[in-house]
Amino acid sequence: QDFVLRHLPAPVAPRGVAIVERVREQRKLAMWAARLARYGGALGRSVPGMAAPRFALDAGRFAAPLALCARWASHESVNIQDVRKGMILLQQGQFWEVKDWQPAKQGRGAASYAVTYDELETGKEKSHKFSSSAKVTRVDPDKLECTVMYQSGSGKDDRVVVLADEDFNEVEIPIGRFHGMKPDALSEGTKVVMWKDGEAIVKLMVTR
């Protein structure tokens, strides 16, 4: 709404706000429709010979055209043996993107696994060794297409980049999260892909 009110002429701004609210309501309806569809399918499977309730079937048909509107980040506990390159892990309160994964064993000692990863908040490459029985949390984040609107603040610590997401909400990102990029490379209109886990920002990628 802030984005709409700031950038649309006053005579048409109320209509723009109404459109934004309508999109948000459609996203909420899609979420509940998908849940109803899952519930109905599970109920039909759990009772032999029983079809899924009609309301669940209707919900599934309603959810189909709106499926792209819904977003659900998910967490999954996985064995360290199942970790692979490209996975995003949530470890020690930080998001890690796996770059390499190698089993290691010295002599008669217990097997271990060495994981090389990018610490997504800082952009630093690090490594960590896990025991063969370790479990880690895999994250499947939401992906949003965003656009740079403007920058505010001065200095490295205070400057933020303001993005507009798919719902026209403004999101402030510290310039430091754009690793290795200068402010001039983040001009108005620059396209940015943002991955989120709930409200937490997992990863940013500039796509121009």
GUFI-425213 format. One line per 5 residues: number of its first residue (from 0); for each residue x negated, y negated, z negated of N, C-alpha, C, CB. Coordinates in steps of 0.2 Angstrom, whole numbers, plus 5000, padded with zeros to 4 digits. Glycine has a CB too. Layout:
BEGIN
NUM) X,Y,Z,X,Y,Z,X,Y,Z,X,Y,Z ~ ...
END
This chain:
BEGIN
0) 4996,5006,5000,5000,5000,5000,4996,4994,5000,5005,5000,4994 ~ 4990,4994,4996,4986,4988,4996,4983,4987,5003,4980,4989,4991 ~ 4981,4992,5006,4979,4991,5013,4984,4988,5018,4976,4998,5016 ~ 4990,4991,5017,4995,4988,5022,4997,4981,5020,5002,4992,5021 ~ 4997,4979,5014,4999,4972,5012,4993,4967,5014,5000,4971,5005
5) 4987,4970,5014,4981,4965,5016,4981,4964,5023,4975,4968,5013 ~ 4982,4969,5027,4980,4969,5034,4986,4968,5039,4977,4975,5036 ~ 4992,4969,5037,4998,4968,5041,5001,4960,5040,5004,4973,5040 ~ 5004,4957,5045,5007,4951,5044,5013,4951,5039,5009,4948,5051 ~ 5014,4946,5036,5019,4946,5031,5026,4948,5033,5020,4939,5028
10) 5028,4946,5039,5035,4948,5041,5036,4956,5042,5037,4945,5047 ~ 5030,4959,5043,5031,4967,5044,5028,4971,5039,5028,4969,5051 ~ 5025,4968,5034,5022,4971,5029,5027,4976,5025,5019,4967,5024 ~ 5033,4973,5023,5038,4978,5019,5039,4984,5023,5044,4974,5018 ~ 5040,4984,5030,5041,4990,5034,5035,4995,5034,5043,4988,5041
15) 5029,4992,5034,5023,4996,5033,5023,5000,5027,5017,4992,5034 ~ 5025,4996,5021,5025,4999,5015,5030,5005,5014,5026,4994,5009 ~ 5036,5004,5018,5041,5009,5018,5038,5015,5021,5047,5006,5021 ~ 5035,5014,5027,5032,5020,5031,5027,5024,5026,5029,5018,5037 ~ 5023,5020,5023,5018,5024,5019,5022,5028,5013,5013,5019,5015
20) 5027,5025,5010,5030,5029,5005,5034,5035,5008,5036,5024,5002 ~ 5036,5034,5014,5040,5040,5018,5035,5046,5019,5043,5038,5024 ~ 5029,5044,5021,5023,5049,5022,5022,5053,5016,5017,5046,5025 ~ 5021,5049,5010,5020,5052,5004,5025,5057,5001,5019,5046,4998 ~ 5032,5055,5002,5037,5059,5001,5037,5065,5005,5044,5055,5002
25) 5035,5065,5011,5035,5071,5015,5029,5076,5013,5033,5069,5023 ~ 5024,5073,5011,5019,5077,5008,5021,5081,5002,5012,5073,5006 ~ 5025,5077,4997,5027,5081,4991,5032,5086,4993,5031,5075,4987 ~ 5037,5085,4998,5042,5090,5000,5038,5096,5003,5046,5087,5005 ~ 5033,5095,5007,5029,5100,5010,5026,5105,5005,5024,5098,5015
30) 5023,5101,4999,5020,5105,4994,5025,5110,4991,5017,5100,4989 ~ 5031,5107,4989,5036,5111,4985,5039,5116,4990,5042,5107,4983 ~ 5040,5115,4996,5043,5119,5001,5038,5125,5002,5044,5116,5008 ~ 5032,5124,5002,5027,5130,5003,5027,5134,4996,5020,5127,5004 ~ 5028,5131,4990,5028,5135,4984,5034,5139,4984,5028,5130,4978
35) 5040,5136,4986,5046,5140,4987,5045,5146,4992,5052,5136,4989 ~ 5042,5145,4997,5041,5150,5002,5037,5156,4999,5038,5148,5008 ~ 5031,5154,4995,5027,5159,4992,5031,5163,4987,5021,5156,4989 ~ 5035,5159,4983,5039,5163,4978,5044,5168,4981,5043,5158,4974 ~ 5047,5166,4986,5052,5170,4989,5049,5176,4992,5056,5166,4995
40) 5043,5175,4995,5040,5181,4998,5037,5186,4993,5034,5179,5002 ~ 5035,5183,4987,5033,5188,4982,5038,5191,4979,5029,5184,4976 ~ 5044,5188,4978,5050,5191,4975,5053,5197,4980,5056,5186,4974 ~ 5053,5196,4986,5055,5201,4991,5050,5207,4991,5055,5198,4998 ~ 5044,5206,4990,5039,5212,4989,5040,5216,4983,5032,5209,4990
45) 5041,5212,4977,5041,5215,4971,5047,5220,4970,5041,5210,4965 ~ 5053,5218,4973,5059,5222,4973,5060,5226,4979,5065,5218,4971 ~ 5059,5233,4979,5060,5237,4985,5067,5236,4988,5059,5244,4984 ~ 5067,5235,4995,5073,5234,4998,5077,5227,4998,5078,5239,4996 ~ 5073,5223,4994,5076,5216,4993,5073,5211,4998,5076,5214,4986
50) 5077,5207,5001,5074,5202,5006,5072,5196,5002,5079,5201,5012 ~ 5068,5192,5004,5067,5186,5001,5073,5181,5001,5061,5182,5005 ~ 5074,5178,4995,5080,5173,4995,5080,5168,5001,5080,5169,4988 ~ 5087,5167,5003,5088,5163,5008,5084,5156,5007,5095,5162,5009 ~ 5085,5153,5001,5082,5147,5000,5074,5147,5002,5083,5144,4993
55) 5071,5152,5000,5064,5153,5001,5062,5153,5009,5061,5159,4998 ~ 5067,5157,5013,5066,5157,5020,5067,5150,5023,5071,5162,5023 ~ 5072,5147,5021,5073,5140,5023,5067,5136,5022,5079,5137,5020 ~ 5064,5136,5015,5059,5132,5013,5053,5134,5018,5057,5134,5006 ~ 5052,5140,5020,5046,5142,5024,5046,5138,5031,5045,5149,5025
60) 5053,5138,5034,5054,5135,5040,5053,5128,5039,5060,5137,5043 ~ 5055,5125,5034,5054,5118,5033,5047,5116,5032,5058,5115,5027 ~ 5043,5120,5029,5036,5119,5027,5032,5119,5033,5033,5123,5022 ~ 5034,5123,5038,5029,5124,5044,5027,5117,5048,5033,5128,5049 ~ 5032,5113,5049,5030,5107,5053,5026,5102,5049,5036,5103,5056
65) 5026,5103,5042,5023,5099,5037,5017,5102,5034,5028,5096,5032 ~ 5015,5107,5036,5009,5111,5033,5003,5107,5033,5008,5118,5037 ~ 5002,5103,5038,4996,5099,5038,4996,5093,5033,4995,5096,5045 ~ 5002,5092,5030,5002,5086,5026,5000,5088,5019,5009,5084,5025 ~ 5000,5095,5017,4998,5097,5010,4991,5099,5010,5002,5104,5009
70) 4988,5097,5004,4981,5099,5002,4981,5102,4995,4977,5092,5003 ~ 4977,5107,4995,4976,5110,4989,4968,5113,4989,4980,5116,4988 ~ 4964,5109,4985,4958,5112,4983,4958,5118,4979,4953,5106,4980 ~ 4954,5123,4980,4954,5129,4976,4947,5131,4973,4957,5135,4980 ~ 4947,5134,4967,4942,5137,4964,4942,5145,4964,4941,5134,4957
75) 4936,5148,4965,4936,5155,4965,4930,5157,4961,4937,5158,4972 ~ 4930,5162,4957,4924,5165,4953,4921,5171,4958,4926,5168,4946 ~ 4915,5170,4960,4912,5175,4964,4906,5178,4961,4911,5172,4971 ~ 4904,5184,4963,4897,5187,4961,4892,5183,4964,4897,5194,4962 ~ 4886,5183,4961,4880,5179,4964,4878,5183,4971,4874,5179,4959
80) 4880,5189,4971,4878,5193,4977,4882,5191,4983,4879,5201,4976 ~ 4888,5188,4982,4892,5186,4987,4891,5179,4989,4899,5187,4985 ~ 4887,5175,4986,4885,5168,4988,4882,5168,4995,4881,5165,4983 ~ 4884,5163,4999,4881,5163,5006,4879,5155,5008,4885,5166,5011 ~ 4875,5154,5013,4873,5148,5015,4880,5144,5017,4869,5148,5021
85) 4880,5137,5015,4886,5133,5017,4891,5133,5011,4889,5136,5023 ~ 4891,5138,5007,4896,5138,5001,4895,5132,4997,4896,5144,4997 ~ 4900,5129,4994,4900,5124,4989,4902,5127,4982,4905,5118,4991 ~ 4897,5126,4977,4898,5129,4971,4899,5123,4966,4892,5133,4969 ~ 4902,5124,4960,4903,5120,4955,4899,5123,4949,4911,5118,4953
90) 4893,5120,4948,4889,5123,4942,4887,5117,4938,4883,5126,4945 ~ 4887,5118,4931,4884,5113,4927,4888,5106,4928,4877,5113,4927 ~ 4894,5106,4930,4897,5100,4931,4896,5096,4937,4896,5096,4925 ~ 4892,5100,4942,4889,5097,4948,4892,5101,4954,4882,5096,4948 ~ 4892,5098,4960,4894,5101,4966,4887,5103,4969,4899,5097,4970
95) 4886,5109,4971,4880,5111,4975,4882,5114,4981,4876,5116,4971 ~ 4879,5112,4987,4880,5115,4993,4874,5120,4995,4881,5110,4999 ~ 4875,5126,4996,4870,5131,4996,4867,5131,5003,4873,5138,4995 ~ 4860,5130,5003,4856,5130,5009,4852,5137,5010,4851,5124,5008 ~ 4851,5140,5005,4848,5147,5006,4849,5151,5000,4840,5146,5007
100) 4849,5158,5001,4851,5162,4995,4846,5168,4997,4858,5164,4995 ~ 4842,5170,4992,4838,5176,4993,4837,5180,4987,4831,5173,4995 ~ 4838,5187,4987,4837,5191,4982,4829,5191,4980,4839,5198,4983 ~ 4827,5192,4974,4820,5192,4972,4820,5197,4966,4818,5185,4969 ~ 4814,5201,4967,4813,5206,4961,4805,5207,4961,4816,5213,4963
105) 4803,5207,4955,4795,5207,4953,4794,5214,4949,4793,5201,4950 ~ 4791,5218,4952,4789,5224,4949,4795,5228,4947,4784,5223,4943 ~ 4795,5230,4940,4800,5234,4938,4806,5230,4934,4798,5239,4933 ~ 4805,5223,4935,4810,5219,4932,4816,5219,4935,4807,5212,4932 ~ 4821,5216,4931,4828,5216,4934,4828,5211,4940,4833,5213,4929
110) 4833,5213,4945,4834,5209,4951,4837,5202,4949,4838,5213,4956 ~ 4835,5198,4953,4838,5191,4952,4839,5188,4959,4833,5186,4948 ~ 4842,5182,4959,4844,5179,4965,4842,5172,4965,4851,5180,4967 ~ 4838,5169,4970,4836,5162,4970,4840,5159,4975,4828,5162,4972 ~ 4843,5153,4973,4848,5149,4977,4845,5142,4978,4855,5149,4974
115) 4844,5140,4984,4842,5133,4986,4848,5129,4988,4836,5133,4991 ~ 4848,5124,4985,4855,5120,4986,4853,5112,4986,4860,5121,4981 ~ 4858,5109,4989,4858,5101,4989,4863,5099,4983,4861,5098,4996 ~ 4860,5095,4979,4865,5092,4974,4868,5087,4977,4860,5090,4967 ~ 4875,5088,4978,4879,5083,4983,4879,5076,4980,4885,5086,4984
120) 4879,5075,4973,4880,5068,4971,4873,5064,4972,4881,5069,4963 ~ 4868,5067,4972,4861,5064,4972,4858,5065,4979,4857,5066,4967 ~ 4860,5070,4983,4857,5072,4989,4850,5075,4988,4856,5066,4993 ~ 4848,5077,4982,4842,5080,4981,4842,5088,4982,4839,5079,4974 ~ 4837,5091,4985,4836,5098,4986,4833,5101,4980,4832,5100,4992
125) 4837,5106,4977,4834,5109,4971,4835,5117,4972,4838,5107,4965 ~ 4833,5121,4967,4833,5128,4967,4835,5130,4960,4827,5131,4970 ~ 4838,5136,4960,4840,5139,4953,4840,5147,4954,4847,5137,4951 ~ 4838,5150,4949,4837,5157,4949,4843,5160,4944,4830,5160,4946 ~ 4847,5165,4947,4852,5168,4944,4851,5176,4942,4859,5167,4947
130) 4853,5178,4937,4853,5186,4936,4858,5189,4941,4854,5187,4929 ~ 4856,5196,4942,4861,5199,4946,4868,5200,4944,4858,5206,4948 ~ 4869,5199,4938,4876,5200,4935,4880,5193,4935,4876,5203,4928 ~ 4876,5188,4937,4879,5181,4936,4885,5180,4940,4874,5176,4937 ~ 4890,5176,4938,4895,5174,4942,4895,5166,4943,4902,5176,4939
135) 4897,5164,4949,4897,5156,4950,4904,5154,4952,4892,5154,4955 ~ 4906,5148,4952,4912,5145,4954,4912,5142,4961,4915,5140,4949 ~ 4915,5145,4966,4915,5143,4973,4921,5138,4973,4916,5149,4978 ~ 4920,5132,4977,4925,5127,4978,4927,5127,4985,4923,5120,4975 ~ 4933,5127,4987,4935,5125,4993,4939,5119,4993,4940,5131,4996
140) 4935,5113,4995,4938,5107,4993,4943,5104,4999,4933,5101,4993 ~ 4947,5099,4997,4951,5096,5003,4947,5092,5007,4957,5092,4999 ~ 4949,5091,5013,4945,5087,5018,4949,5082,5021,4943,5092,5024 ~ 4947,5075,5020,4951,5069,5022,4947,5065,5027,4953,5065,5016 ~ 4950,5063,5032,4947,5058,5037,4948,5051,5035,4950,5059,5044
145) 4943,5047,5034,4943,5041,5031,4940,5036,5036,4940,5040,5024 ~ 4941,5029,5035,4938,5024,5039,4935,5019,5034,4943,5021,5043 ~ 4929,5016,5035,4927,5011,5031,4930,5004,5033,4919,5010,5033 ~ 4933,5001,5027,4936,4995,5028,4932,4989,5027,4942,4995,5023 ~ 4928,4989,5021,4923,4984,5020,4919,4986,5014,4927,4977,5018
150) 4914,4981,5012,4910,4983,5007,4910,4977,5002,4902,4983,5009 ~ 4909,4978,4996,4909,4973,4991,4904,4974,4985,4916,4973,4987 ~ 4902,4969,4982,4897,4969,4977,4890,4968,4980,4897,4976,4974 ~ 4885,4967,4976,4879,4965,4979,4874,4969,4975,4877,4958,4978 ~ 4868,4971,4978,4863,4975,4975,4864,4982,4975,4862,4973,4967
155) 4859,4986,4974,4860,4993,4975,4865,4997,4970,4853,4997,4975 ~ 4865,4994,4964,4869,4997,4959,4876,4995,4959,4866,4996,4952 ~ 4878,4989,4962,4884,4986,4961,4888,4987,4968,4884,4979,4959 ~ 4885,4988,4973,4888,4988,4980,4892,4994,4981,4883,4987,4986 ~ 4898,4993,4983,4903,4999,4984,4906,4999,4992,4909,4999,4979
160) 4907,5004,4994,4910,5005,5001,4917,5007,5000,4906,5010,5006 ~ 4922,5003,5003,4929,5004,5002,4932,5007,5008,4933,4997,5001 ~ 4934,5013,5007,4937,5018,5013,4944,5017,5012,4934,5025,5012 ~ 4948,5018,5018,4955,5019,5018,4956,5027,5020,4959,5015,5023 ~ 4960,5031,5016,4961,5038,5017,4967,5038,5022,4961,5042,5011
165) 4969,5045,5023,4974,5046,5028,4981,5043,5025,4975,5054,5029 ~ 4982,5042,5019,4988,5039,5016,4987,5032,5015,4989,5042,5009 ~ 4982,5029,5018,4981,5021,5018,4979,5019,5011,4987,5018,5020 ~ 4977,5024,5007,4975,5022,5000,4967,5020,5001,4976,5027,4995 ~ 4966,5015,4997,4959,5012,4997,4955,5016,4991,4958,5005,4995
170) 4949,5019,4993,4945,5022,4989,4938,5019,4989,4944,5030,4991 ~ 4935,5017,4983,4929,5014,4982,4924,5019,4981,4929,5009,4976 ~ 4918,5019,4985,4913,5024,4984,4906,5020,4983,4912,5028,4991 ~ 4903,5022,4978,4896,5018,4977,4892,5019,4983,4893,5021,4971 ~ 4888,5014,4985,4884,5015,4991,4879,5020,4990,4880,5008,4992
175) 4877,5022,4984,4872,5027,4983,4874,5034,4985,4870,5027,4976 ~ 4881,5035,4986,4883,5042,4988,4882,5043,4995,4891,5042,4986 ~ 4881,5038,4999,4879,5039,5006,4871,5039,5006,4882,5033,5010 ~ 4869,5045,5005,4862,5046,5004,4858,5044,5011,4861,5054,5003 ~ 4853,5040,5010,4848,5038,5015,4851,5034,5020,4846,5044,5019
180) 4857,5031,5019,4860,5026,5023,4860,5019,5021,4867,5028,5025 ~ 4858,5014,5025,4858,5007,5024,4865,5004,5025,4853,5003,5028 ~ 4866,4999,5021,4873,4996,5021,4875,4994,5028,4873,4989,5017 ~ 4870,4992,5033,4872,4990,5040,4875,4996,5043,4866,4987,5043 ~ 4873,5002,5041,4876,5008,5045,4883,5010,5043,4871,5014,5044
185) 4886,5006,5038,4892,5008,5036,4897,5001,5037,4892,5009,5028 ~ 4897,4999,5043,4901,4993,5045,4908,4995,5045,4898,4990,5052 ~ 4913,4990,5046,4920,4991,5046,4921,4995,5052,4923,4984,5047 ~ 4926,5000,5051,4928,5005,5057,4924,5011,5057,4927,5001,5063 ~ 4918,5012,5053,4914,5018,5053,4919,5024,5051,4908,5017,5049
190) 4918,5029,5054,4922,5035,5052,4918,5039,5047,4924,5040,5058 ~ 4922,5041,5042,4919,5045,5036,4923,5051,5035,4917,5041,5030 ~ 4920,5057,5034,4924,5063,5032,4922,5064,5024,4922,5070,5036 ~ 4928,5064,5020,4927,5065,5013,4930,5072,5011,4930,5059,5009 ~ 4926,5075,5007,4929,5081,5004,4930,5080,4996,4924,5087,5005
195) 4936,5082,4994,4937,5081,4987,4940,5087,4983,4943,5075,4986 ~ 4939,5087,4977,4941,5093,4972,4946,5089,4967,4935,5097,4969 ~ 4952,5089,4969,4956,5085,4964,4955,5077,4966,4956,5087,4957 ~ 4953,5074,4960,4951,5067,4961,4943,5066,4962,4953,5063,4955 ~ 4939,5072,4961,4932,5071,4961,4930,5071,4968,4929,5077,4957
200) 4925,5067,4970,4922,5067,4977,4917,5072,4977,4920,5060,4979 ~ 4917,5077,4982,4913,5082,4982,4907,5080,4987,4916,5089,4985 ~ 4909,5078,4993,4904,5077,4998,4907,5071,5003,4903,5083,5002 ~ 4902,5068,5006,4904,5063,5011,4899,5064,5017,4902,5055,5008 ~ 4902,5063,5023,4898,5064,5029,4901,5058,5034,4899,5071,5032
205) 4896,5054,5037,4897,5049,5042,4898,5052,5048,4892,5043,5041 ~ 4903,5051,5052,4904,5054,5059,4904,5048,5064,4910,5058,5059 ~ 4903,5042,5062,4903,5036,5067,4910,5035,5069,4898,5038,5073
END
